[in-house]
Amino acid sequence: MLFNTLTYLLFLPIVFVLYWCARNARQQNIVLLIASMVFYGWWSVEHLILMIATCLFNYTMLQCIQNYKHKRLWLTVTLLTNFSVLGVFKYYNFFAENFVEAMSLAGVELDFPTINLILPVGISFYIFQLSGYAIDIFRSPRREELSMINYFTFITFFPQLVAGPIERGHDMMPQIRHQRHFNFDTAHEGMKLILWGLVKKMLLADNCASAADYIFANYTTASLPDLWLGALFFTLQIYGDFSGYSDIAVGSARLLGINIHNNFNKPYFARNIQDFWRRWHITLMTWFKDYVYIPMGGNRKGTLRKQCNIFTVFLLSGLWHGANWTFVCWGLYHALWFIIPHKWLTFIIVMVGWVIFRSPDMAVASQYIEGMFSPSLWGHTTCSRMPLLIILLFALAEWLSRKKEHPFNFKSTGWMSHQWVRMSIYLLIFLSVIFLGGKQIQFIYFQF
């Protein structure tokens, strides 16, 4: 079920009413659990069954970790199973095909079978959430209350189920265990976040998507300005797409009285790549820091070890995004810039990185980037000006609201003190999203 559809526009109010009619935390969680099953099953019943089976396995393993000896063994079994499920669906064919190709270069011909599997929506997100919570339970010095309903509600919470944010048990479980009480101000903020998310997705990302797709499809004949514009359009597309999804997720959760993490903090205003990764996909990088970087030694074992740990994290981050060498190279590209000190051109560095990310293979990425820096390709742009105007207005709104969560926190002074004025502005923005939004494009991070 897509956030930017009439289906979700009908689904969310129904859940909202049933949820706030519930009399206690258990009833609220049952409503959320059923809603989450419907939300995820809307795509595929088979993948819903896989998710339920994975959650049941993890719930059983958590009981073993808490109640039996050899806790490390139970945790190891849990993590190996989780990442095996992820590996089969997401990486098996990639590694099988590359293994066959490597052996062929060595003079050994193999006929290694591949399997035709459809990648379940959001599997990387819920596998990471399951695994992170298992590690937290293992590390915890005290026994956690593990109600099955509460646990399933935490893992399958529909606003963040298929594209994050990746939540932690110590943040969400206390909220889930206790009854939530309706707060108008929190719900109002949630609605404004949903509207801002729709602006990012439908007005910014979807309009940029069409222009970016056209340029990337014709990169061999595009002029130098068009190549740069194509990179710019995709840079804003992926930001509007993913951060828009996150805003809608956070806003939907607030309507239900639950706080989840913001996943973005104006990343394109970052001072350097380190700052960029503190602002972009925050919950994923925090996950890698807590469960990979620090356990590997972090920055405590010398400069060389620290740099190796950084490269490992970004290599895994690239692979997390997909089974393609472009994602691996994109991760290593960012690791390199993460280590090299710099204060300027952060946006350009990130934009060039998105070309690698967006390209189908490294040959295309190399040729595209070469064209971006080839003066011989200088010429006139043939792109539509509409996305550029939207980008300009969006950048202005982001800059003016850089110290706020979103730009719709109007000061209640002068004309803005009248509720009808604020509501008229919200309505005008919503109508602009409906009538000026680009062709509907599936959220990019659903494929991860």
C-alpha positions in Angstrom: 0.0 0.0 0.0 1.6 3.3 -1.1 1.4 6.4 1.1 0.7 8.6 -1.9 -2.5 6.9 -3.0 -6.2 7.2 -2.3 -6.1 3.7 -0.7 -3.9 4.9 2.1 -5.9 8.2 2.4 -8.9 5.9 3.2 -6.9 3.3 5.2 -5.3 5.7 7.7 -8.5 7.4 8.9 -10.2 4.0 9.4 -7.2 2.8 11.5 -7.2 6.2 13.3 -10.8 5.9 14.4 -10.7 2.2 15.4 -7.4 2.8 17.3 -8.6 5.7 19.4 -11.8 3.8 20.2 -9.8 1.0 21.8 -10.0 1.0 25.6 -6.5 -0.1 26.6 -3.0 -0.7 25.3 -3.7 -4.3 24.4 -6.7 -3.4 22.2 -4.7 -0.5 20.6 -1.9 -2.9 19.8 -4.3 -5.5 18.3 -5.7 -2.7 16.0 -2.2 -1.8 15.0 -1.2 -5.4 14.4 -4.2 -6.1 12.2 -3.8 -2.9 10.3 -0.1 -3.7 9.7 -1.0 -7.1 8.4 -3.4 -5.6 6.0 -1.0 -2.9 5.0 1.9 -5.3 4.2 -0.4 -8.0 2.8 -1.7 -5.5 0.3 1.4 -6.2 -1.8 1.8 -9.9 -1.3 0.2 -12.5 0.9 3.2 -14.8 0.4 5.6 -12.2 1.6 3.4 -11.4 4.5 3.6 -15.1 5.5 7.4 -14.9 5.2 7.5 -11.9 7.5 5.2 -13.5 10.1 7.3 -16.7 10.1 10.5 -14.6 10.5 9.0 -12.7 13.4 7.8 -16.0 15.1 11.3 -17.5 14.8 12.9 -14.4 16.3 10.3 -14.2 19.1 11.1 -17.9 19.9 14.8 -17.2 19.9 14.4 -14.2 22.2 12.8 -16.5 24.7 15.8 -18.8 24.5 18.3 -15.9 24.8 16.5 -14.8 28.0 15.6 -18.1 29.6 18.4 -20.6 28.8 22.1 -21.0 28.9 24.4 -20.4 26.0 22.9 -17.0 25.2 25.6 -16.2 22.7 24.8 -19.5 20.8 21.1 -18.6 20.6 22.0 -15.1 19.4 24.3 -16.5 16.7 21.6 -18.8 15.5 19.2 -15.9 15.3 21.5 -13.6 13.4 22.7 -16.3 11.0 19.0 -17.2 10.2 18.0 -13.6 9.8 20.8 -12.7 7.4 20.5 -16.0 5.6 16.9 -15.2 4.8 18.0 -11.7 3.6 20.9 -13.2 1.7 18.8 -15.7 -0.2 16.2 -13.2 -1.4 18.5 -10.3 -2.0 22.0 -11.5 -2.7 22.1 -15.2 -3.8 21.9 -14.5 -7.5 24.4 -11.7 -7.3 27.1 -13.8 -5.5 26.3 -16.9 -7.6 26.7 -15.1 -10.9 29.9 -13.3 -9.8 31.3 -16.6 -8.4 30.7 -18.3 -11.8 32.3 -15.3 -13.6 35.4 -15.3 -11.3 35.8 -19.1 -11.8 35.5 -18.7 -15.5 38.3 -16.1 -15.5 40.4 -18.7 -13.7 39.6 -21.2 -16.4 37.0 -23.2 -14.5 33.6 -23.4 -16.1 30.7 -23.9 -13.7 27.0 -24.2 -14.1 25.8 -22.7 -10.9 22.0 -22.5 -10.5 20.2 -19.2 -9.9 16.8 -18.8 -8.4 14.0 -16.5 -9.6 12.7 -14.8 -6.4 10.8 -11.6 -6.0 12.4 -9.4 -3.3 9.9 -8.9 -0.5 9.2 -5.2 0.1 11.1 -3.8 3.0 12.9 -7.0 4.0 16.1 -5.2 4.7 14.4 -2.9 7.1 12.5 -5.5 9.2 15.5 -7.9 9.2 17.7 -5.1 10.6 15.0 -4.2 13.2 14.6 -7.8 14.3 18.4 -8.4 14.5 19.0 -5.1 16.4 16.4 -6.0 19.0 17.9 -9.5 19.4 21.3 -8.0 20.1 19.8 -5.5 22.5 18.1 -8.3 24.4 21.4 -10.3 24.5 23.2 -7.2 25.9 20.6 -6.2 28.4 21.5 -7.0 32.0 17.8 -7.4 33.0 15.0 -9.5 31.6 12.7 -7.8 29.2 8.9 -8.4 29.2 8.2 -10.1 25.8 4.5 -10.1 25.1 4.0 -11.6 21.6 1.4 -9.0 20.7 3.7 -6.1 21.8 6.6 -7.6 20.0 4.8 -8.1 16.7 3.3 -4.6 17.0 6.8 -3.2 17.4 8.3 -5.1 14.4 5.4 -4.7 12.0 4.2 -1.1 12.9 2.9 -0.2 9.5 4.1 3.5 9.1 7.8 2.4 9.3 7.5 -1.2 8.2 8.6 -1.1 4.6 11.1 1.8 4.4 12.0 2.7 7.9 13.0 4.5 10.1 14.7 1.4 11.6 13.5 1.6 15.2 15.0 0.3 18.4 13.2 -1.7 21.1 14.3 0.5 23.9 12.6 3.5 22.2 9.4 1.9 21.0 8.6 -1.0 23.4 7.9 1.3 26.4 5.4 3.3 24.2 3.7 0.1 23.0 3.4 -1.4 26.5 1.4 1.5 27.8 -1.9 2.9 26.6 -1.6 6.0 24.4 -3.9 8.9 24.9 -5.0 11.3 22.2 -3.3 14.6 22.0 -4.6 17.2 19.5 -1.4 19.1 19.2 0.6 15.9 18.5 -2.0 14.8 15.9 -1.9 18.2 14.3 1.9 18.1 14.0 1.5 14.6 12.4 -0.9 15.9 9.8 1.5 18.7 8.9 4.4 16.2 8.6 2.3 14.1 6.3 1.5 17.1 4.1 5.2 18.0 3.9 6.0 14.5 3.0 3.5 14.5 0.2 5.0 17.8 -1.1 8.5 16.2 -1.1 7.3 13.0 -2.8 4.7 14.1 -5.3 5.7 17.6 -6.1 9.5 17.4 -5.8 10.5 13.8 -6.3 8.0 12.7 -8.9 8.6 15.8 -11.1 12.3 15.4 -10.9 12.0 11.6 -11.7 10.7 12.1 -15.2 13.5 14.5 -16.1 16.2 12.4 -14.5 14.9 9.2 -16.2 15.0 10.9 -19.6 18.6 12.1 -19.2 19.9 8.9 -17.8 18.3 7.0 -20.6 19.9 9.2 -23.2 23.2 10.0 -21.4 25.3 9.0 -24.4 23.9 11.9 -26.5 23.3 14.4 -23.7 25.2 17.7 -23.4 27.4 18.5 -20.4 24.7 20.8 -18.8 22.1 18.1 -19.3 24.3 15.5 -17.6 24.7 17.8 -14.6 21.0 18.5 -14.5 20.3 14.8 -14.7 22.5 14.2 -11.6 20.8 17.2 -9.9 17.3 15.9 -10.6 18.1 12.5 -9.3 19.8 14.0 -6.2 16.6 15.8 -5.4 14.4 12.9 -6.5 16.0 10.4 -4.1 15.9 12.9 -1.2 12.3 14.0 -1.8 11.3 10.4 -2.3 12.9 8.9 0.8 12.7 11.7 3.2 9.1 12.3 2.0 8.3 8.7 2.9 10.0 9.1 6.3 8.0 12.3 7.0 4.7 10.6 6.2 5.8 7.6 8.4 6.6 9.9 11.3 3.4 11.9 10.8 1.3 8.8 10.6 2.8 7.4 13.8 2.2 10.7 15.6 -1.5 10.5 14.7 -1.5 7.3 16.6 0.3 8.7 19.6 3.7 7.0 18.9 7.0 8.8 18.4 9.5 7.3 15.9 12.8 8.8 14.8 13.2 11.4 12.1 15.4 9.8 9.4 16.7 13.1 7.8 17.9 16.4 9.0 18.5 18.7 6.0 21.3 16.5 4.6 22.1 18.7 1.6 23.1 21.5 3.9 25.9 19.4 5.4 29.4 20.9 5.8 31.2 17.7 4.9 30.6 14.0 4.2 30.8 13.1 7.9 28.1 15.7 8.6 26.1 14.4 5.6 25.9 10.9 7.1 24.8 12.3 10.4 21.9 13.8 8.6 21.0 11.2 5.9 19.2 7.9 6.7 20.1 8.5 10.3 18.7 5.3 11.8 20.5 3.0 9.3 23.9 4.7 10.0 23.2 4.6 13.7 22.4 0.9 13.4 25.8 0.3 11.7 27.6 2.4 14.2 26.1 0.5 17.2 26.2 -3.0 15.9 29.1 -3.0 13.5 31.5 -0.1 13.9 31.8 0.0 17.7 32.0 -3.8 18.1 34.8 -3.8 15.5 36.8 -1.4 17.7 35.4 1.9 16.4 38.1 4.6 16.7 39.7 3.0 19.8 42.5 0.9 18.2 44.5 3.4 16.1 44.0 5.3 12.9 44.5 2.4 10.5 42.0 0.2 12.3 39.5 3.1 12.4 39.8 3.6 8.6 39.3 -0.1 8.0 36.2 0.0 10.2 34.9 2.9 8.3 35.4 1.2 4.9 33.7 -1.9 6.3 30.7 0.0 7.4 30.3 1.8 4.1 30.9 -1.4 2.1 28.1 -3.1 4.1 25.9 0.0 3.7 26.4 -0.1 -0.1 25.5 -3.8 -0.1 22.5 -3.2 2.1 21.1 -1.0 -0.7 21.2 -3.7 -3.3 23.0 -6.6 -5.0 24.9 -4.6 -7.6 28.5 -3.4 -7.9 27.3 0.1 -8.3 26.0 0.1 -4.7 29.3 -1.4 -3.5 31.3 1.3 -5.3 29.0 4.0 -4.1 29.6 2.8 -0.5 33.4 2.8 -1.0 33.2 6.2 -2.7 31.6 7.7 0.4 34.1 5.9 2.7 36.9 7.5 0.8 35.4 11.0 1.2 34.5 10.2 4.8 38.2 9.8 5.5 39.6 12.6 3.4 39.3 16.0 5.2 37.4 18.6 3.2 35.1 21.6 3.9 33.7 22.5 0.5 31.9 20.9 -2.4 30.0 18.4 -0.2 26.8 18.7 -2.4 28.8 18.1 -5.6 30.5 15.1 -4.0 27.2 13.6 -3.0 25.6 14.4 -6.4 28.4 12.6 -8.2 27.9 9.7 -5.8 24.2 9.5 -6.7 25.2 9.0 -10.4 27.0 5.8 -9.3 24.0 4.8 -7.2 21.5 5.5 -10.0 23.4 3.8 -12.9 22.7 0.2 -13.9 26.4 -0.8 -13.9 29.8 0.8 -13.4 30.5 1.1 -17.1 27.5 3.5 -17.5 28.4 5.3 -14.3 32.0 5.9 -15.5 30.8 7.1 -18.9 28.2 9.4 -17.4 30.6 11.0 -14.9 33.3 11.4 -17.6 30.7 13.3 -19.7 30.0 15.6 -16.7 33.6 16.7 -16.7 34.2 16.8 -20.5 34.2 20.4 -21.8 33.8 19.1 -25.3 30.2 18.2 -24.5 29.3 21.8 -23.6 26.1 22.8 -25.3 22.5 23.9 -24.6 20.2 22.1 -22.2 17.0 20.7 -23.6 15.5 19.9 -20.2 12.2 21.1 -18.9 12.4 24.1 -16.6 9.5 23.0 -14.4 11.7 20.7 -12.1 14.3 23.5 -11.8 11.6 25.9 -10.5 10.3 23.3 -8.0 13.8 22.6 -6.8 14.4 26.3 -6.3 11.2 26.8 -4.3 11.9 23.6 -2.3 15.5 24.6 -1.5 14.2 28.0 -0.3 11.6 26.4 1.9 14.2 24.0 3.3 16.7 26.8 4.0 14.1 29.0 5.7 13.0 26.1 7.9 16.4 24.6 8.5 16.0 24.9 12.3 12.5 23.5 12.2 11.1 20.0 11.6 9.1 21.2 8.7 8.2 24.6 7.1 4.5 24.5 8.2 5.1 25.8 11.7 3.6 29.2 11.0 3.8 31.8 13.7 0.4 32.7 15.1 0.7 36.4 14.6 -1.0 38.9 12.3 -3.0 37.1 9.6 -1.6 33.8 10.6 -3.4 34.0 14.0 -6.6 33.2 12.2 -7.1 29.4 11.8 -9.0 29.8 8.6 -5.9 31.5 7.0 -3.7 28.6 8.0 -6.2 26.0 6.9 -6.5 27.8 3.5 -2.7 27.6 3.1 -2.7 23.9 3.9 -5.5 23.3 1.4 -3.7 25.3 -1.3 -0.6 23.3 -0.7 -2.5 20.0 -0.8 -4.2 21.0 -4.1 -0.8 21.9 -5.6 0.4 18.5 -4.7 -2.6 16.9 -6.4 -2.6 19.0 -9.6 1.1 19.7 -10.0 2.6 16.4 -8.8 4.5 14.4 -11.4 3.7 10.9 -12.7 3.3 8.5 -9.7 6.5 6.7 -9.1 7.0 3.9 -6.6 9.1 4.9 -3.6 12.8 4.2 -4.4 13.6 2.5 -1.1 10.9 -0.1 -1.4 13.4 -2.1 -3.5 15.8 -2.3 -0.6 
